[in-house]
Amino acid sequence: MTVNVDLPEHIRARCTELGDGVLHAVKTLARQLADDPHLGERTGRLALYTATIDSDTFDACPPLIVRYAYGPPLLDVDRIEIRDIEVTGPLPAPATSRPPRPCRIPACSRSPRDR
């Protein structure tokens, strides 16, 4: 059974704030949840789950806890909604760009008259 996974705009914005790799990691988890909604662990509350994303699995992504709702009574039977993302470890260092290479200008040659 494949279910629909909603990734609300505020969650997408939060992913973007956290770094380039976070949105990719959360989308990957969403695809996995569509195939297996019980992939995460129940939080004790009806229809609420948590899943973890390991920072070793995805480049440029810190370790995360993703909270989501699945099915009744909060949602329709075939629906998941990602509700929260929590960073549980250090953020990866931002990619550093190379410093600009110095531009080498060939030495001006003097005309034979100036020598």
Secondary structure as UniProt FT lines:
FT   STRAND          4..6
FT   HELIX           9..18
FT   HELIX           20..35
FT   TURN            37..38
FT   STRAND          41..42
FT   TURN            46..47
FT   STRAND          48..53
FT   TURN            55..57
FT   TURN            59..60
FT   STRAND          64..70
FT   TURN            72..74
FT   TURN            77..78
FT   STRAND          79..87
FT   HELIX           112..114
//
